[in-house]
Amino acid sequence: MLRVEHLTKVYDTGTVALKDVSFTVEDGEFLIIIGLSGSGKSTLLRSINRLIEPTEGRIVWNDIDITALDEAGLRRVRREIGFVFQEFNLVERLPVLTNVLAGRLGYVNPWWSLFYYFPPQDQRRALDALAQVGLAEKAHNRASALSGGQKQRVGIARALVQNPKMLLADEPVASLDPVLAHSIMGYLERLNQERGITILCSLHYLDLVQRYATRVIGLRDGRLVYEGTGEDIRNMTDEEFKQIYGEEAQRLGG
């Protein structure tokens, strides 16, 4: 179980990105975070594995207070928390396989990684992960030669080789067309349903939220303003919609 307790993040500029946010996520859930750009979705996801340091509050995962861990403890916990980035975060000049192997950095000697050396068993894991996302034949291609959808699948494979128990996905389909968006979300759904990986994913598009979420939380100006199930979001009222997106917001179809 993941517990986020009274989480607040204030940046050095004075911008308050999160304000006293609290919620829980049960193991195996597919939680989607919704809200306008700037509502705090990315800050929340990046705070969970401390890519961003929270200002106040606690993040407790499987009874471990992530916010209190030292560097060594955080390194151990991050092995089990994968992250899929909106902008892919690949090293474009390197082969696809090497990019996927970056997901094993938390397990290997840091000196080895400087020379891109990974044990044979890790290379097998990486090839298996690429096969799971349908890209085994691209293993030795440069990442720069891939399409946007393929790059995001490499990002998912990179997270998979960590053998994660939880996967954080920050707007993973924001730059993709609708067909590719459903393809990427389908991969995440299979990981959730077939491997029991807990998914936390931020999204803009309500049609995707309604299709894939088991639970939903909504942020507005850094505050938690909505919680509901997948069924709740499919039956969302105009009042609830405007609570998240503002009084001026219009739903498609009225």
C-alpha positions as CSV (number, residue, x, y, z in Angstrom):
1,M,0.0,0.0,0.0
2,L,1.1,3.6,-0.7
3,R,0.0,6.3,1.7
4,V,0.6,10.0,0.8
5,E,0.1,12.0,3.9
6,H,-0.3,15.8,4.0
7,L,2.1,16.3,1.1
8,T,3.1,19.9,0.3
9,K,5.7,21.1,-2.1
10,V,6.9,24.7,-2.3
11,Y,9.6,25.5,-4.9
12,D,12.4,27.9,-4.3
13,T,10.6,30.4,-6.5
14,G,7.7,30.5,-4.0
15,T,5.4,28.5,-6.2
16,V,3.2,26.2,-4.2
17,A,2.8,23.1,-6.3
18,L,1.1,20.8,-3.8
19,K,-1.0,21.8,-0.8
20,D,-1.7,19.2,2.0
21,V,-2.4,16.3,-0.4
22,S,-3.4,13.0,1.2
23,F,-4.7,9.7,-0.3
24,T,-3.9,6.0,-0.3
25,V,-3.3,3.5,-3.1
26,E,-4.0,-0.2,-2.6
27,D,-1.6,-2.8,-4.2
28,G,-2.7,-3.6,-7.7
29,E,-4.7,-0.5,-8.4
30,F,-4.6,1.5,-11.6
31,L,-4.9,5.0,-10.2
32,I,-5.1,7.9,-12.7
33,I,-4.4,11.5,-11.6
34,I,-6.3,14.2,-13.5
35,G,-6.2,18.0,-13.6
36,L,-5.2,21.0,-15.7
37,S,-1.5,21.7,-16.6
38,G,0.1,23.2,-13.6
39,S,-2.3,21.5,-11.1
40,G,0.6,19.5,-9.5
41,K,0.3,16.1,-11.3
42,S,3.9,15.8,-12.3
43,T,5.2,17.2,-9.0
44,L,3.1,14.6,-7.1
45,L,4.5,11.7,-9.1
46,R,8.1,12.9,-8.9
47,S,7.7,13.4,-5.2
48,I,6.7,9.8,-4.6
49,N,10.1,8.5,-5.5
50,R,11.8,11.7,-4.5
51,L,12.9,12.9,-7.9
52,I,11.5,16.1,-6.3
53,E,12.0,16.6,-2.6
54,P,8.7,17.3,-0.7
55,T,8.6,20.3,1.5
56,E,6.2,18.8,4.1
57,G,4.4,15.5,4.6
58,R,5.1,11.8,4.3
59,I,5.1,9.2,1.6
60,V,4.8,5.7,3.1
61,W,5.1,2.7,0.8
62,N,4.8,-0.9,2.3
63,D,5.5,0.6,5.7
64,I,8.7,2.4,4.6
65,D,8.7,6.2,5.0
66,I,10.3,7.2,1.6
67,T,10.6,10.8,2.7
68,A,12.9,9.7,5.6
69,L,15.3,7.5,3.7
70,D,19.0,8.2,3.3
71,E,20.6,7.9,-0.2
72,A,21.3,4.2,0.2
73,G,17.8,3.4,1.4
74,L,16.3,5.5,-1.4
75,R,18.4,3.6,-4.0
76,R,17.0,0.3,-2.7
77,V,13.4,1.5,-2.8
78,R,13.8,3.0,-6.3
79,R,14.7,-0.4,-7.6
80,E,11.0,-1.4,-7.1
81,I,9.4,1.8,-8.4
82,G,9.6,2.3,-12.2
83,F,9.1,5.7,-13.9
84,V,7.8,6.4,-17.4
85,F,8.5,9.9,-18.6
86,Q,6.4,12.1,-20.8
87,E,9.4,13.0,-23.0
88,F,10.8,9.5,-23.0
89,N,14.2,10.5,-21.4
90,L,16.2,8.2,-23.8
91,V,19.8,8.7,-24.8
92,E,19.1,9.0,-28.5
93,R,22.6,8.3,-29.7
94,L,22.7,4.9,-27.9
95,P,21.2,1.6,-28.9
96,V,17.7,0.8,-27.7
97,L,19.1,-2.2,-25.7
98,T,21.5,0.1,-23.8
99,N,18.6,2.5,-23.0
100,V,16.6,-0.3,-21.6
101,L,19.5,-1.6,-19.5
102,A,19.6,1.8,-17.8
103,G,16.7,0.4,-15.7
104,R,19.2,-1.9,-14.1
105,L,21.5,0.9,-12.8
106,G,20.1,0.5,-9.3
107,Y,21.4,-3.1,-9.2
108,V,24.9,-3.0,-10.8
109,N,28.2,-1.6,-9.8
110,P,28.2,2.1,-10.7
111,W,31.7,1.7,-12.2
112,W,30.4,-0.9,-14.7
113,S,27.6,1.4,-15.9
114,L,30.2,4.1,-16.8
115,F,31.4,1.7,-19.5
116,Y,27.9,0.4,-20.3
117,Y,28.8,-3.0,-18.9
118,F,25.8,-5.1,-17.7
119,P,25.9,-8.8,-16.7
120,P,24.5,-11.3,-19.2
121,Q,21.5,-12.0,-17.1
122,D,20.6,-8.3,-17.2
123,Q,21.0,-8.2,-21.0
124,R,18.6,-11.2,-21.2
125,R,16.1,-9.3,-18.9
126,A,16.3,-6.3,-21.2
127,L,15.7,-8.3,-24.3
128,D,12.7,-10.0,-22.7
129,A,11.3,-6.6,-21.7
130,L,11.7,-5.4,-25.3
131,A,9.9,-8.5,-26.5
132,Q,7.0,-7.8,-24.1
133,V,6.5,-4.4,-25.7
134,G,6.9,-5.7,-29.2
135,L,10.3,-4.2,-30.0
136,A,12.8,-7.1,-29.8
137,E,13.8,-6.5,-33.4
138,K,14.8,-2.9,-32.6
139,A,17.3,-3.8,-29.8
140,H,20.4,-2.8,-31.7
141,N,18.9,0.3,-33.5
142,R,19.8,3.8,-32.3
143,A,17.0,5.2,-30.2
144,S,16.9,8.3,-32.4
145,A,15.6,6.1,-35.3
146,L,12.4,5.2,-33.4
147,S,9.0,6.8,-33.7
148,G,7.4,8.5,-30.7
149,G,5.2,5.5,-29.9
150,Q,8.2,3.2,-30.1
151,K,10.3,5.4,-27.8
152,Q,7.6,5.4,-25.2
153,R,7.5,1.6,-25.4
154,V,11.3,1.6,-24.8
155,G,10.6,3.7,-21.8
156,I,8.1,1.1,-20.5
157,A,10.7,-1.7,-21.2
158,R,13.3,0.3,-19.2
159,A,10.9,0.4,-16.3
160,L,10.1,-3.3,-16.6
161,V,13.7,-4.5,-16.2
162,Q,13.7,-3.0,-12.7
163,N,11.1,-5.7,-11.9
164,P,9.0,-3.0,-10.3
165,K,6.1,-3.4,-7.9
166,M,4.8,0.1,-8.7
167,L,5.0,2.1,-11.9
168,L,4.7,5.9,-12.1
169,A,3.8,7.3,-15.5
170,D,3.9,11.0,-16.0
171,E,1.6,11.9,-19.0
172,P,2.9,8.9,-20.9
173,V,0.7,9.6,-24.0
174,A,0.7,13.4,-24.1
175,S,2.7,13.6,-27.4
176,L,1.0,10.6,-29.1
177,D,-2.0,10.4,-31.5
178,P,-5.1,8.6,-30.2
179,V,-4.4,5.2,-31.7
180,L,-0.9,5.1,-30.2
181,A,-2.2,6.5,-26.9
182,H,-4.5,3.5,-26.5
183,S,-1.7,1.2,-27.5
184,I,0.6,2.6,-24.7
185,M,-2.2,2.5,-22.2
186,G,-3.0,-1.0,-23.2
187,Y,0.6,-2.1,-22.3
188,L,0.3,-0.4,-18.9
189,E,-3.1,-2.1,-18.4
190,R,-1.6,-5.6,-19.1
191,L,1.2,-5.0,-16.6
192,N,-1.4,-4.0,-14.1
193,Q,-3.7,-6.9,-14.7
194,E,-1.3,-9.7,-15.6
195,R,1.7,-8.9,-13.3
196,G,-0.2,-7.1,-10.5
197,I,2.0,-4.0,-10.8
198,T,0.4,-1.0,-9.1
199,I,0.1,1.9,-11.6
200,L,-0.1,5.6,-10.9
201,C,-0.5,7.6,-14.1
202,S,-1.3,11.2,-14.9
203,L,-3.5,11.9,-17.9
204,H,-5.3,14.8,-19.6
205,Y,-7.9,13.0,-21.7
206,L,-11.0,11.8,-19.9
207,D,-11.8,9.2,-22.5
208,L,-8.6,7.4,-21.5
209,V,-9.3,7.9,-17.8
210,Q,-12.7,6.4,-18.2
211,R,-11.4,3.4,-20.1
212,Y,-8.4,2.4,-17.9
213,A,-8.7,3.7,-14.3
214,T,-9.8,1.6,-11.4
215,R,-9.5,4.8,-9.2
216,V,-9.1,8.5,-10.0
217,I,-7.9,11.5,-8.0
218,G,-8.2,15.1,-9.3
219,L,-5.9,18.0,-8.5
220,R,-6.6,21.7,-8.9
221,D,-4.0,24.3,-7.9
222,G,-2.1,21.7,-6.0
223,R,-5.1,20.6,-3.9
224,L,-6.9,17.3,-4.0
225,V,-10.4,18.1,-5.1
226,Y,-11.8,14.8,-6.4
227,E,-11.6,11.1,-5.5
228,G,-13.6,8.4,-7.2
229,T,-13.7,4.9,-8.8
230,G,-13.5,4.2,-12.5
231,E,-17.3,3.9,-12.4
232,D,-17.6,7.3,-10.7
233,I,-15.5,9.0,-13.4
234,R,-17.7,7.5,-16.1
235,N,-20.7,9.1,-14.4
236,M,-19.0,12.4,-13.5
237,T,-21.4,15.3,-13.1
238,D,-20.8,18.7,-14.7
239,E,-20.4,20.1,-11.2
240,E,-17.6,17.6,-10.4
241,F,-16.0,18.3,-13.8
242,K,-15.9,22.0,-13.1
243,Q,-14.6,21.4,-9.6
244,I,-11.5,20.0,-11.2
245,Y,-11.2,22.0,-14.4
246,G,-12.8,25.3,-13.5
247,E,-16.1,27.0,-14.0
248,E,-15.2,28.0,-17.6
249,A,-14.4,24.4,-18.6
250,Q,-16.7,22.8,-21.2
251,R,-17.1,19.1,-21.6
252,L,-17.1,17.7,-25.1
253,G,-20.7,17.3,-26.1
254,G,-21.8,20.0,-23.5
